[in-house]
Amino acid sequence: MRRKIGFVLAVFAATVVLMVLQKPVFMAWYAAEAAGAGFGGWMAVLWHGLSLDLTVAGYVTAVPLLVMLASLWVRLPERLWRGILTGYFVLVSVLTAVIFAVDVALYEHWGFRLDATILIYLSDPKEAMASVDFWLGVRQTLLAALYAALMIWLYRRTLRFFDGQRVGWRTASVGSLVMLLLAGFDFLAIRGGMGASTANVSKVYFSSEMFLNHAATNPVFSFLSSLGDRNTDYAAEYPFYDEPQLTERFAALRGNAPGAEAPARRVLTTSRPNVVLVILESFARTVMDERVDGEPVMPNMQRLKEEGLWFENFFANSYRTDRGEVALLSGFPAQTRMSIMKLPAKSHNLPSIARTMSGEGYATSFSYGGDLNFTNQASYLYATGWQELVWQKDLHFDREAADWGYDDEVMCDWFAERVISLDEGGRPFLAALLTLSSHTPFDVPYSKFADPVLNAMAFSDACVGRMLDRLKASPAWRNLLVVLVADHGYPYPATLSYNEPLRHRIPMIWTGGAVAGPQRIETYASQIDLAATLLGQLGLAHTDFDYSKDIFAPAPPRKFAYYTFNDGFGVVDSLGAAVWDATGDRVVTETNPELLDVGRTMLQMTYTDIGRR
């Protein structure tokens, strides 16, 4: 039994070593890009990349583990067991070596690690091979052969531990329990640990220098994890119009239309404020406006609403945080059955508030009390210009973390001090905070309302209110613009349908010493419009934000709000709404029929755009 257990452990360890080895080879291959990394950068690549190396090792070890479990009970010649394992190891070695060699060659052209995109080009082998230089083919073939040979040699060494002899039923019973225990650990390696986020490319991202993040990425994981998307023809998802019609229709809706860059009126006292963006988890308008026995659930939001710029008709673009973040930070519309944040090769091409502002000298940082690996947030944020990410792994408080991370009380107190410290540093900054306590399971250290949803929302409201009061009492307030906006709505009350406009209505408030004075903004808008509106007030160009309109522009190209749900869209303006659900191809609401064409154009253009990126 010791030999059987040792064999499984040896396979796992050997695979980890082989995966880790890819990173110094990749770094050496791209020595010019790695030149500034230093010894610390090389070590950081190895350390942060280890999480996905363990995941790949977990997948590779699964078959040998099952073989060992079967060998406890099934009597087969040991030669046959060894033949099965040898064939398996050769297959794994060749596949891994080919992926690695191709990835190394393509990185300089693609700028991201290998994914299933390559299969699109292999659909026409003749054309694909026509673009391959002969000596490049020879070089990469030799690299693949050498790496495969090394893998096969090391796996054959692990086979020395293998023992396929059948044992007695008592030993087999105990051995089976041990193998199941090992299988549990193997599953954790595959899953990526016990945290809320499962294994994804974002887990290895650690630096604002994208090359180091790419160097830490395991190309085998990157390729295999994207296979589910390999046959997706994004442009064909919603074929409402042909290409010329789509282009013509969208031209009238473009957020960056000529003349849209200069705001119609200034709402700030300065063109270079420090900016704080607070993304409020699940803060729905229906909850914000709720009262229990005459007492407001969110008294602080109600107070702040009267003190700053209040956007009365503001809507989320979707129903999930990952979609809402992209809409807010990149001005890119949310999708229906997918999320561009989960496609790193696509999302890193998106425009970004952070990238634009960092180009103007702003220091950019994003903070969250939970795990930013969840839904590839870290990879998206680093790739789109956020220079510093601070999250649960970087924070240490006396209070124990909740299910999703540190609660809003400790995070809001910490973030207020951070903003004050950034202000004292003298450099202009963009600092963002994503809250988390107002999220299921709504377990918070607070007791005000019997309804757990309302109680958690009230807790977050109290924390944010206290944070704003702390900032208001500090010198940082004078030159500060604070944007409070929800990531998405919430189905409250429970009878609120997933597709109706009220489900997606959210608050947005601009406050701070940089705000000229209280105003009520009636224009219909959605999260995608924050980017152009904010950059417009800063006097910065936003021509790369195709979908984002400046709400304060002299003649906004549109005055509607747009949102998507699981398989459809809604469009709302002052004249009514149009809601279309692809399930059964039915129009749910049509109080303003013209908006159906608007929604179809926006939805099709979004998916067409993703296909092009």
BALOMI-706011 format. One record per residue (C-alpha): residue number from 0; residue in one letter; x negated, y, z negated. Coordinates in steps of 0.25 Angstrom, whole numbers, plus 5000, padded with zeros to 4 digits. Each point is the difference from the previous one (the first is absolute). Layout:
% residues N
[node NUM,'A',[X,Y,Z]];
...
This chain:
% residues 613
[node 0,'M',[5000,5000,5000]];
[node 1,'R',[4989,5009,4997]];
[node 2,'R',[4995,4999,5014]];
[node 3,'K',[5014,5002,5006]];
[node 4,'I',[5001,5013,4992]];
[node 5,'G',[4986,5004,5003]];
[node 6,'F',[5003,4998,5015]];
[node 7,'V',[5012,5010,5000]];
[node 8,'L',[4992,5010,4992]];
[node 9,'A',[4988,4999,5009]];
[node 10,'V',[5009,5002,5013]];
[node 11,'F',[5006,5013,4993]];
[node 12,'A',[4986,5005,4996]];
[node 13,'A',[4994,4997,5014]];
[node 14,'T',[5011,5007,5007]];
[node 15,'V',[4998,5013,4991]];
[node 16,'V',[4985,5000,5003]];
[node 17,'L',[5003,4999,5015]];
[node 18,'M',[5010,5011,5000]];
[node 19,'V',[4991,5009,4992]];
[node 20,'L',[4989,4998,5009]];
[node 21,'Q',[5008,5006,5011]];
[node 22,'K',[4999,5014,4994]];
[node 23,'P',[4985,5002,5000]];
[node 24,'V',[4999,4995,5014]];
[node 25,'F',[5011,5010,5004]];
[node 26,'M',[4993,5011,4993]];
[node 27,'A',[4987,4997,5006]];
[node 28,'W',[5006,4999,5014]];
[node 29,'Y',[5006,5014,4998]];
[node 30,'A',[4987,5005,4993]];
[node 31,'A',[5002,5015,5005]];
[node 32,'E',[5014,5000,4994]];
[node 33,'A',[4995,4994,4987]];
[node 34,'A',[4988,5008,4999]];
[node 35,'G',[5006,5010,4990]];
[node 36,'A',[5006,4989,4991]];
[node 37,'G',[4987,4997,4992]];
[node 38,'F',[4998,4988,4991]];
[node 39,'G',[5013,5004,4992]];
[node 40,'G',[5008,5001,5012]];
[node 41,'W',[4996,4986,5005]];
[node 42,'M',[5003,4994,4986]];
[node 43,'A',[5013,5007,5000]];
[node 44,'V',[5004,4994,5013]];
[node 45,'L',[4997,4986,4995]];
[node 46,'W',[5007,5002,4987]];
[node 47,'H',[5013,5006,5005]];
[node 48,'G',[5000,4990,5012]];
[node 49,'L',[5000,4988,4991]];
[node 50,'S',[5015,5001,4997]];
[node 51,'L',[5003,4996,5014]];
[node 52,'D',[4988,4990,5001]];
[node 53,'L',[5007,4993,4988]];
[node 54,'T',[5013,5000,5008]];
[node 55,'V',[4994,4994,5012]];
[node 56,'A',[4993,4990,4991]];
[node 57,'G',[5013,4996,4994]];
[node 58,'Y',[5006,4997,5013]];
[node 59,'V',[4988,4992,5005]];
[node 60,'T',[5000,4992,4987]];
[node 61,'A',[5015,4996,5001]];
[node 62,'V',[4998,4989,5009]];
[node 63,'P',[4988,4993,4993]];
[node 64,'L',[5008,5002,4987]];
[node 65,'L',[5012,4992,5006]];
[node 66,'V',[4990,4989,5006]];
[node 67,'M',[4994,4998,4986]];
[node 68,'L',[5014,4999,4994]];
[node 69,'A',[5004,4990,5010]];
[node 70,'S',[4988,4992,4998]];
[node 71,'L',[5003,4998,4986]];
[node 72,'W',[5012,4991,5004]];
[node 73,'V',[4999,4996,5015]];
[node 74,'R',[4990,4989,5003]];
[node 75,'L',[4992,5004,5013]];
[node 76,'P',[4986,4997,5004]];
[node 77,'E',[4991,5011,4995]];
[node 78,'R',[4994,5001,5014]];
[node 79,'L',[5014,5004,5005]];
[node 80,'W',[5002,5011,4989]];
[node 81,'R',[4986,5005,5003]];
[node 82,'G',[5003,5001,5015]];
[node 83,'I',[5013,5007,4997]];
[node 84,'L',[4993,5011,4992]];
[node 85,'T',[4988,5001,5009]];
[node 86,'G',[5010,5003,5012]];
[node 87,'Y',[5007,5010,4991]];
[node 88,'F',[4987,5007,4996]];
[node 89,'V',[4995,5000,5015]];
[node 90,'L',[5013,5007,5004]];
[node 91,'V',[5000,5010,4989]];
[node 92,'S',[4985,5003,5003]];
[node 93,'V',[5002,5002,5015]];
[node 94,'L',[5013,5009,4998]];
[node 95,'T',[4993,5008,4990]];
[node 96,'A',[4987,5002,5008]];
[node 97,'V',[5008,5004,5012]];
[node 98,'I',[5008,5010,4993]];
[node 99,'F',[4988,5006,4993]];
[node 100,'A',[4991,5001,5013]];
[node 101,'V',[5012,5006,5008]];
[node 102,'D',[5003,5010,4988]];
[node 103,'V',[4985,5005,5000]];
[node 104,'A',[5000,5002,5015]];
[node 105,'L',[5014,5008,5000]];
[node 106,'Y',[4998,5009,4988]];
[node 107,'E',[4992,5010,5007]];
[node 108,'H',[5011,5001,5011]];
[node 109,'W',[5012,4999,4991]];
[node 110,'G',[4996,5007,4987]];
[node 111,'F',[5007,4989,4991]];
[node 112,'R',[4998,4986,4997]];
[node 113,'L',[5006,4989,5008]];
[node 114,'D',[5015,4997,5000]];
[node 115,'A',[5010,4993,5009]];
[node 116,'T',[5000,5012,5010]];
[node 117,'I',[4989,4992,5008]];
[node 118,'L',[5010,4989,5003]];
[node 119,'I',[5007,5011,5009]];
[node 120,'Y',[4988,5001,5009]];
[node 121,'L',[4997,4985,5000]];
[node 122,'S',[5014,4998,5007]];
[node 123,'D',[4992,5003,5012]];
[node 124,'P',[4987,4993,4999]];
[node 125,'K',[4994,5004,5013]];
[node 126,'E',[5002,5015,4998]];
[node 127,'A',[4995,4998,4985]];
[node 128,'M',[4987,4993,5005]];
[node 129,'A',[4998,5010,5011]];
[node 130,'S',[4997,5011,4989]];
[node 131,'V',[4990,4991,4993]];
[node 132,'D',[4986,5003,5002]];
[node 133,'F',[4992,4987,5003]];
[node 134,'W',[4989,5003,4990]];
[node 135,'L',[5010,5004,4990]];
[node 136,'G',[5007,4987,5002]];
[node 137,'V',[4987,4992,4998]];
[node 138,'R',[4997,5008,4988]];
[node 139,'Q',[5013,4998,4993]];
[node 140,'T',[5000,4985,5004]];
[node 141,'L',[4987,4998,4993]];
[node 142,'L',[5005,5007,4988]];
[node 143,'A',[5012,4992,4999]];
[node 144,'A',[4992,4987,5002]];
[node 145,'L',[4990,5004,4989]];
[node 146,'Y',[5011,5003,4990]];
[node 147,'A',[5008,4988,5004]];
[node 148,'A',[4988,4991,4998]];
[node 149,'L',[4997,5006,4987]];
[node 150,'M',[5014,4998,4995]];
[node 151,'I',[5000,4986,5005]];
[node 152,'W',[4987,4997,4993]];
[node 153,'L',[5005,5006,4987]];
[node 154,'Y',[5013,4993,5000]];
[node 155,'R',[4993,4986,5003]];
[node 156,'R',[4992,5003,4988]];
[node 157,'T',[5012,5001,4992]];
[node 158,'L',[5005,4987,5005]];
[node 159,'R',[4989,4994,4991]];
[node 160,'F',[5009,5002,4989]];
[node 161,'F',[5012,4993,5006]];
[node 162,'D',[5004,4987,4995]];
[node 163,'G',[5012,4993,5007]];
[node 164,'Q',[5001,4988,4991]];
[node 165,'R',[5014,4997,4994]];
[node 166,'V',[5001,5000,4985]];
[node 167,'G',[5009,4993,4990]];
[node 168,'W',[5014,5006,4998]];
[node 169,'R',[4996,5006,4986]];
[node 170,'T',[4988,5007,5006]];
[node 171,'A',[5008,5004,5012]];
[node 172,'S',[5011,5006,4991]];
[node 173,'V',[4991,5009,4992]];
[node 174,'G',[4992,5003,5013]];
[node 175,'S',[5013,5005,5007]];
[node 176,'L',[5003,5009,4989]];
[node 177,'V',[4986,5006,5001]];
[node 178,'M',[5001,5001,5015]];
[node 179,'L',[5014,5007,4998]];
[node 180,'L',[4993,5010,4990]];
[node 181,'L',[4989,5003,5011]];
[node 182,'A',[5011,5002,5010]];
[node 183,'G',[5006,5010,4991]];
[node 184,'F',[4987,5008,4999]];
[node 185,'D',[4999,4998,5015]];
[node 186,'F',[5013,5006,5002]];
[node 187,'L',[4996,5012,4992]];
[node 188,'A',[4988,5002,5009]];
[node 189,'I',[5009,4999,5012]];
[node 190,'R',[5010,5010,4994]];
[node 191,'G',[4989,5010,4996]];
[node 192,'G',[5002,4999,4985]];
[node 193,'M',[5011,5002,4990]];
[node 194,'G',[5003,5014,5003]];
[node 195,'A',[5012,5006,5007]];
[node 196,'S',[4993,5001,5013]];
[node 197,'T',[4997,4988,5008]];
[node 198,'A',[4987,4998,5009]];
[node 199,'N',[4999,5011,5011]];
[node 200,'V',[4990,5008,5007]];
[node 201,'S',[5002,5011,4991]];
[node 202,'K',[4994,4992,4988]];
[node 203,'V',[4986,5003,5005]];
[node 204,'Y',[5001,5014,5003]];
[node 205,'F',[4992,5008,4990]];
[node 206,'S',[4994,5012,5007]];
[node 207,'S',[5003,5013,5007]];
[node 208,'E',[4989,4995,5010]];
[node 209,'M',[5008,4991,5009]];
[node 210,'F',[4989,4992,5006]];
[node 211,'L',[4997,4995,4986]];
[node 212,'N',[5014,4996,4998]];
[node 213,'H',[5000,4993,5014]];
[node 214,'A',[4987,4993,4996]];
[node 215,'A',[5006,4994,4988]];
[node 216,'T',[5012,4995,5008]];
[node 217,'N',[5000,4985,5002]];
[node 218,'P',[5003,4998,5015]];
[node 219,'V',[5005,4986,4999]];
[node 220,'F',[5011,5006,4990]];
[node 221,'S',[5002,5012,5009]];
[node 222,'F',[5003,4991,5012]];
[node 223,'L',[5008,4989,4994]];
[node 224,'S',[5009,5010,4992]];
[node 225,'S',[5004,5008,5012]];
[node 226,'L',[5004,4988,5009]];
[node 227,'G',[5014,5002,4997]];
[node 228,'D',[5000,5013,5007]];
[node 229,'R',[4992,4995,5012]];
[node 230,'N',[5012,4998,5010]];
[node 231,'T',[5007,5013,4995]];
[node 232,'D',[5004,5009,5012]];
[node 233,'Y',[5003,5012,4991]];
[node 234,'A',[5005,5009,5012]];
[node 235,'A',[5010,4989,5003]];
[node 236,'E',[5006,5000,4986]];
[node 237,'Y',[5011,5010,5004]];
[node 238,'P',[5001,5002,5015]];
[node 239,'F',[5010,5011,5001]];
[node 240,'Y',[4994,5008,5011]];
[node 241,'D',[4990,4998,5011]];
[node 242,'E',[4986,5007,4998]];
[node 243,'P',[5003,5013,5008]];
[node 244,'Q',[5014,5001,4993]];
[node 245,'L',[4993,4998,4986]];
[node 246,'T',[4989,5010,5003]];
[node 247,'E',[5010,5010,5004]];
[node 248,'R',[5009,4998,4988]];
[node 249,'F',[4989,5001,4990]];
[node 250,'A',[4994,5012,5006]];
[node 251,'A',[5012,5008,4995]];
[node 252,'L',[4998,4994,4986]];
[node 253,'R',[4985,5001,4998]];
[node 254,'G',[4996,5007,4987]];
[node 255,'N',[4988,5006,5006]];
[node 256,'A',[5007,5007,5011]];
[node 257,'P',[4993,5013,5005]];
[node 258,'G',[5003,5012,4991]];
[node 259,'A',[5003,4991,4988]];
[node 260,'E',[4987,5002,4993]];
[node 261,'A',[5002,5014,4994]];
[node 262,'P',[5010,5000,4989]];
[node 263,'A',[5012,5009,5001]];
[node 264,'R',[4998,5005,4986]];
[node 265,'R',[4990,4999,4989]];
[node 266,'V',[5005,4992,4987]];
[node 267,'L',[4986,5000,4994]];
[node 268,'T',[4992,5012,4994]];
[node 269,'T',[4987,4994,5006]];
[node 270,'S',[4995,4992,5012]];
[node 271,'R',[4990,4992,4992]];
[node 272,'P',[5007,4995,4987]];
[node 273,'N',[4996,4988,4993]];
[node 274,'V',[5010,4989,5003]];
[node 275,'V',[5006,4989,4991]];
[node 276,'L',[5009,4990,5006]];
[node 277,'V',[5008,4992,4991]];
[node 278,'I',[5007,4988,5006]];
[node 279,'L',[5012,4996,4991]];
[node 280,'E',[5003,4985,5000]];
[node 281,'S',[5015,4998,5004]];
[node 282,'F',[5005,5014,4996]];
[node 283,'A',[5013,5000,5007]];
[node 284,'R',[5009,5012,5001]];
[node 285,'T',[5012,4992,4995]];
[node 286,'V',[4992,4997,4987]];
[node 287,'M',[4994,5014,4999]];
[node 288,'D',[5014,5006,5001]];
[node 289,'E',[5006,4989,4990]];
[node 290,'R',[5005,5004,4986]];
[node 291,'V',[5003,4991,4989]];
[node 292,'D',[5011,5006,4990]];
[node 293,'G',[4996,5014,5006]];
[node 294,'E',[4985,4998,4998]];
[node 295,'P',[4992,5001,5013]];
[node 296,'V',[4991,4987,5002]];
[node 297,'M',[4989,5009,5006]];
[node 298,'P',[5000,5013,4993]];
[node 299,'N',[4986,5004,5004]];
[node 300,'M',[5003,4998,5015]];
[node 301,'Q',[5012,5008,4998]];
[node 302,'R',[4992,5011,4993]];
[node 303,'L',[4989,5000,5010]];
[node 304,'K',[5010,5000,5011]];
[node 305,'E',[5004,5014,4996]];
[node 306,'E',[4985,5005,4998]];
[node 307,'G',[4994,4997,5014]];
[node 308,'L',[5004,4996,5014]];
[node 309,'W',[5011,4990,5000]];
[node 310,'F',[5003,4992,5013]];
[node 311,'E',[5015,4997,4999]];
[node 312,'N',[5001,4991,5012]];
[node 313,'F',[4987,4992,4999]];
[node 314,'F',[5000,4985,5004]];
[node 315,'A',[4991,4988,4998]];
[node 316,'N',[4995,4993,5013]];
[node 317,'S',[5002,4986,4995]];
[node 318,'Y',[5003,4992,4987]];
[node 319,'R',[4985,4995,4996]];
[node 320,'T',[4988,5007,4994]];
[node 321,'D',[4991,4996,5011]];
[node 322,'R',[5009,5006,5011]];
[node 323,'G',[5003,5012,4992]];
[node 324,'E',[4985,5003,4998]];
[node 325,'V',[4996,4999,5014]];
[node 326,'A',[5012,5009,5004]];
[node 327,'L',[4996,5011,4989]];
[node 328,'L',[4985,4999,5002]];
[node 329,'S',[4999,4998,5015]];
[node 330,'G',[5013,5005,5005]];
[node 331,'F',[5003,4987,5007]];
[node 332,'P',[5014,4994,5000]];
[node 333,'A',[5003,4988,4992]];
[node 334,'Q',[5002,4987,5008]];
[node 335,'T',[5012,4990,4998]];
[node 336,'R',[4995,4986,4999]];
[node 337,'M',[4985,5003,4998]];
[node 338,'S',[4991,5009,4993]];
[node 339,'I',[4988,5007,5008]];
[node 340,'M',[4992,5001,4987]];
[node 341,'K',[4999,4985,5000]];
[node 342,'L',[4993,5001,5014]];
[node 343,'P',[4986,5006,4996]];
[node 344,'A',[4996,5000,5015]];
[node 345,'K',[5012,5009,5003]];
[node 346,'S',[5002,5009,4987]];
[node 347,'H',[4985,5005,5000]];
[node 348,'N',[5003,5007,5013]];
[node 349,'L',[5012,5008,4994]];
[node 350,'P',[4998,5015,4997]];
[node 351,'S',[5000,5004,4986]];
[node 352,'I',[5002,5012,4991]];
[node 353,'A',[4987,4995,4992]];
[node 354,'R',[4992,4999,5012]];
[node 355,'T',[5004,5014,5005]];
[node 356,'M',[4998,5007,4987]];
[node 357,'S',[4987,4993,4997]];
[node 358,'G',[4995,5006,5013]];
[node 359,'E',[5003,5013,4995]];
[node 360,'G',[4991,4998,4987]];
[node 361,'Y',[5011,4994,4991]];
[node 362,'A',[4996,4989,4990]];
[node 363,'T',[5010,4989,5002]];
[node 364,'S',[5004,4990,4989]];
[node 365,'F',[5012,4990,4998]];
[node 366,'S',[5003,4994,4986]];
[node 367,'Y',[5009,4989,4996]];
[node 368,'G',[5002,4992,4987]];
[node 369,'G',[5002,4987,5007]];
[node 370,'D',[4993,4992,5011]];
[node 371,'L',[4997,5007,5013]];
[node 372,'N',[4997,4987,5007]];
[node 373,'F',[5015,4998,5001]];
[node 374,'T',[5005,5001,5014]];
[node 375,'N',[4986,5004,5005]];
[node 376,'Q',[5002,5014,4994]];
[node 377,'A',[4985,5001,4997]];
[node 378,'S',[4995,4997,5014]];
[node 379,'Y',[5011,5010,5006]];
[node 380,'L',[4996,5011,4990]];
[node 381,'Y',[4985,4999,5002]];
[node 382,'A',[5001,4999,5015]];
[node 383,'T',[5009,5012,5001]];
[node 384,'G',[4991,5010,4992]];
[node 385,'W',[5002,4998,4985]];
[node 386,'Q',[4986,5001,4995]];
[node 387,'E',[5002,4995,4986]];
[node 388,'L',[5010,4989,4995]];
[node 389,'V',[5003,4999,4985]];
[node 390,'W',[5008,4988,4995]];
[node 391,'Q',[5003,4990,4990]];
[node 392,'K',[4986,4993,5001]];
[node 393,'D',[4993,5014,4997]];
[node 394,'L',[5009,5004,4989]];
[node 395,'H',[4999,4996,4985]];
[node 396,'F',[5011,5004,4990]];
[node 397,'D',[5003,4995,4986]];
[node 398,'R',[5014,4997,5005]];
[node 399,'E',[5002,4986,5007]];
[node 400,'A',[5004,5001,5014]];
[node 401,'A',[5014,4996,5004]];
[node 402,'D',[5004,4991,5012]];
[node 403,'W',[4996,5010,5011]];
[node 404,'G',[4989,5007,4992]];
[node 405,'Y',[4998,5011,4990]];
[node 406,'D',[5013,5007,4998]];
[node 407,'D',[5003,5014,5004]];
[node 408,'E',[4998,5006,4986]];
[node 409,'V',[4986,4997,4999]];
[node 410,'M',[4997,5002,5015]];
[node 411,'C',[5007,5014,5000]];
[node 412,'D',[4993,5005,4988]];
[node 413,'W',[4987,4995,5006]];
[node 414,'F',[5003,5006,5014]];
[node 415,'A',[5003,5014,4994]];
[node 416,'E',[4986,5000,4994]];
[node 417,'R',[4994,4995,5013]];
[node 418,'V',[5006,5011,5008]];
[node 419,'I',[4996,5011,4989]];
[node 420,'S',[4986,4994,5001]];
[node 421,'L',[5000,5000,5016]];
[node 422,'D',[5004,5015,4999]];
[node 423,'E',[4988,5003,4991]];
[node 424,'G',[4991,4994,5010]];
[node 425,'G',[5003,5011,5010]];
[node 426,'R',[5002,4992,5013]];
[node 427,'P',[5013,5000,5006]];
[node 428,'F',[5007,4987,4998]];
[node 429,'L',[5012,4991,5004]];
[node 430,'A',[5003,4990,4989]];
[node 431,'A',[5012,4990,5001]];
[node 432,'L',[5006,4992,4989]];
[node 433,'L',[5010,4988,5003]];
[node 434,'T',[5009,4997,4988]];
[node 435,'L',[5005,4986,4997]];
[node 436,'S',[5008,4999,4987]];
[node 437,'S',[5013,5002,5007]];
[node 438,'H',[4999,4987,5007]];
[node 439,'T',[5006,4987,4997]];
[node 440,'P',[5000,4993,4990]];
[node 441,'F',[5002,5014,4994]];
[node 442,'D',[4993,4996,4987]];
[node 443,'V',[4995,5013,4994]];
[node 444,'P',[4997,5005,4985]];
[node 445,'Y',[5012,5009,5000]];
[node 446,'S',[5014,4999,4995]];
[node 447,'K',[5010,5010,5004]];
[node 448,'F',[5010,4994,5009]];
[node 449,'A',[5007,4986,5000]];
[node 450,'D',[4998,4998,5015]];
[node 451,'P',[4986,4995,5002]];
[node 452,'V',[4999,5007,5013]];
[node 453,'L',[5004,5013,4995]];
[node 454,'N',[4992,4999,4988]];
[node 455,'A',[4987,4997,5008]];
[node 456,'M',[5003,5011,5009]];
[node 457,'A',[5002,5010,4988]];
[node 458,'F',[4987,4995,4995]];
[node 459,'S',[4992,5003,5012]];
[node 460,'D',[5007,5014,5001]];
[node 461,'A',[4996,5003,4986]];
[node 462,'C',[4986,4996,5003]];
[node 463,'V',[4999,5008,5013]];
[node 464,'G',[5007,5012,4993]];
[node 465,'R',[4989,5000,4989]];
[node 466,'M',[4989,4999,5010]];
[node 467,'L',[5005,5012,5007]];
[node 468,'D',[5001,5008,4987]];
[node 469,'R',[4986,4996,4997]];
[node 470,'L',[4995,5005,5014]];
[node 471,'K',[5009,5013,4998]];
[node 472,'A',[4993,5003,4987]];
[node 473,'S',[4986,4999,5007]];
[node 474,'P',[4992,5010,5009]];
[node 475,'A',[5001,4990,5011]];
[node 476,'W',[5015,5003,5002]];
[node 477,'R',[4997,5014,5006]];
[node 478,'N',[4995,4994,5013]];
[node 479,'L',[5007,4987,5000]];
[node 480,'L',[5011,4994,5009]];
[node 481,'V',[5007,4988,4994]];
[node 482,'V',[5008,4992,5010]];
[node 483,'L',[5010,4990,4993]];
[node 484,'V',[5006,4990,5010]];
[node 485,'A',[5006,4986,4999]];
[node 486,'D',[4994,4988,5007]];
[node 487,'H',[5014,4995,5003]];
[node 488,'G',[5014,5000,4995]];
[node 489,'Y',[5007,4990,4991]];
[node 490,'P',[5013,4992,5001]];
[node 491,'Y',[5007,5008,4989]];
[node 492,'P',[5011,4998,4997]];
[node 493,'A',[5000,4985,5004]];
[node 494,'T',[5011,5002,5010]];
[node 495,'L',[4992,5009,5009]];
[node 496,'S',[4997,4993,5013]];
[node 497,'Y',[4986,4998,5005]];
[node 498,'N',[5003,5007,5013]];
[node 499,'E',[5008,5012,4996]];
[node 500,'P',[4993,5014,5000]];
[node 501,'L',[5002,5002,4985]];
[node 502,'R',[4992,4988,4997]];
[node 503,'H',[4988,5007,5006]];
[node 504,'R',[5002,5014,4995]];
[node 505,'I',[4988,5004,4991]];
[node 506,'P',[4995,5013,4992]];
[node 507,'M',[4989,5008,5005]];
[node 508,'I',[4995,5012,4992]];
[node 509,'W',[4988,5010,5002]];
[node 510,'T',[4996,5007,4987]];
[node 511,'G',[4987,5006,4994]];
[node 512,'G',[4994,5014,4999]];
[node 513,'A',[4997,5000,5015]];
[node 514,'V',[5015,5000,5003]];
[node 515,'A',[5006,5014,5004]];
[node 516,'G',[5013,4997,4993]];
[node 517,'P',[5012,4992,4998]];
[node 518,'Q',[5007,4996,5013]];
[node 519,'R',[5011,4990,5004]];
[node 520,'I',[4997,4994,5014]];
[node 521,'E',[5012,4994,5007]];
[node 522,'T',[4993,4995,5013]];
[node 523,'Y',[5002,4985,5002]];
[node 524,'A',[4986,4993,4999]];
[node 525,'S',[4993,4987,4996]];
[node 526,'Q',[4987,4996,4995]];
[node 527,'I',[4993,5000,5014]];
[node 528,'D',[5002,5015,4999]];
[node 529,'L',[4991,5003,4988]];
[node 530,'A',[4987,4999,5008]];
[node 531,'A',[5003,5011,5010]];
[node 532,'T',[5007,5009,4990]];
[node 533,'L',[4989,4999,4989]];
[node 534,'L',[4989,5002,5011]];
[node 535,'G',[5007,5011,5006]];
[node 536,'Q',[5001,5008,4987]];
[node 537,'L',[4985,4997,4999]];
[node 538,'G',[4997,5006,5014]];
[node 539,'L',[4995,4987,5005]];
[node 540,'A',[5003,4993,5013]];
[node 541,'H',[5009,4988,5000]];
[node 542,'T',[5001,4997,5015]];
[node 543,'D',[4996,4986,4997]];
[node 544,'F',[5012,4997,4992]];
[node 545,'D',[5010,4997,5012]];
[node 546,'Y',[5012,4997,4991]];
[node 547,'S',[4998,5011,4989]];
[node 548,'K',[5008,5013,5001]];
[node 549,'D',[4996,5013,4992]];
[node 550,'I',[5013,5003,4993]];
[node 551,'F',[4997,5014,4999]];
[node 552,'A',[4996,5002,5015]];
[node 553,'P',[5007,5011,5008]];
[node 554,'A',[5007,4989,5008]];
[node 555,'P',[4999,4986,4995]];
[node 556,'P',[5002,4990,5011]];
[node 557,'R',[5010,4993,4992]];
[node 558,'K',[5008,5002,4988]];
[node 559,'F',[5004,4986,4996]];
[node 560,'A',[4995,4989,4990]];
[node 561,'Y',[4996,4986,5005]];
[node 562,'Y',[4999,4987,4993]];
[node 563,'T',[4999,4985,5002]];
[node 564,'F',[5005,4988,4992]];
[node 565,'N',[4998,4985,5003]];
[node 566,'D',[5005,5000,5014]];
[node 567,'G',[5005,5014,5004]];
[node 568,'F',[5000,5015,4998]];
[node 569,'G',[5008,5011,4995]];
[node 570,'V',[4999,5015,5005]];
[node 571,'V',[5006,5011,4992]];
[node 572,'D',[5002,5015,5002]];
[node 573,'S',[5010,5011,4996]];
[node 574,'L',[5010,4995,5010]];
[node 575,'G',[5001,4986,4996]];
[node 576,'A',[4992,4987,5001]];
[node 577,'A',[4998,4988,5009]];
[node 578,'V',[4996,4986,4994]];
[node 579,'W',[4997,4988,5009]];
[node 580,'D',[4998,4986,4995]];
[node 581,'A',[4993,4991,5010]];
[node 582,'T',[5006,4988,4993]];
[node 583,'G',[5011,4998,5009]];
[node 584,'D',[4997,5012,5008]];
[node 585,'R',[5010,5008,4993]];
[node 586,'V',[5002,5015,4997]];
[node 587,'V',[5003,5002,4985]];
[node 588,'T',[5002,5015,5000]];
[node 589,'E',[5002,5010,5011]];
[node 590,'T',[5005,5013,4995]];
[node 591,'N',[4990,5006,5009]];
[node 592,'P',[4999,4991,5013]];
[node 593,'E',[4988,5008,5006]];
[node 594,'L',[4991,4996,4988]];
[node 595,'L',[5001,4985,5005]];
[node 596,'D',[4991,5004,5012]];
[node 597,'V',[4991,5007,4991]];
[node 598,'G',[4998,4988,4991]];
[node 599,'R',[4998,4991,5011]];
[node 600,'T',[4990,5008,5006]];
[node 601,'M',[4992,5002,4987]];
[node 602,'L',[5001,4985,4997]];
[node 603,'Q',[4995,4995,5013]];
[node 604,'M',[4989,5011,5001]];
[node 605,'T',[4995,4996,4986]];
[node 606,'Y',[4998,4985,5005]];
[node 607,'T',[4995,5004,5013]];
[node 608,'D',[4990,5009,4993]];
[node 609,'I',[4995,4989,4991]];
[node 610,'G',[4998,4991,5012]];
[node 611,'R',[4991,5010,5006]];
[node 612,'R',[4991,5002,4988]];
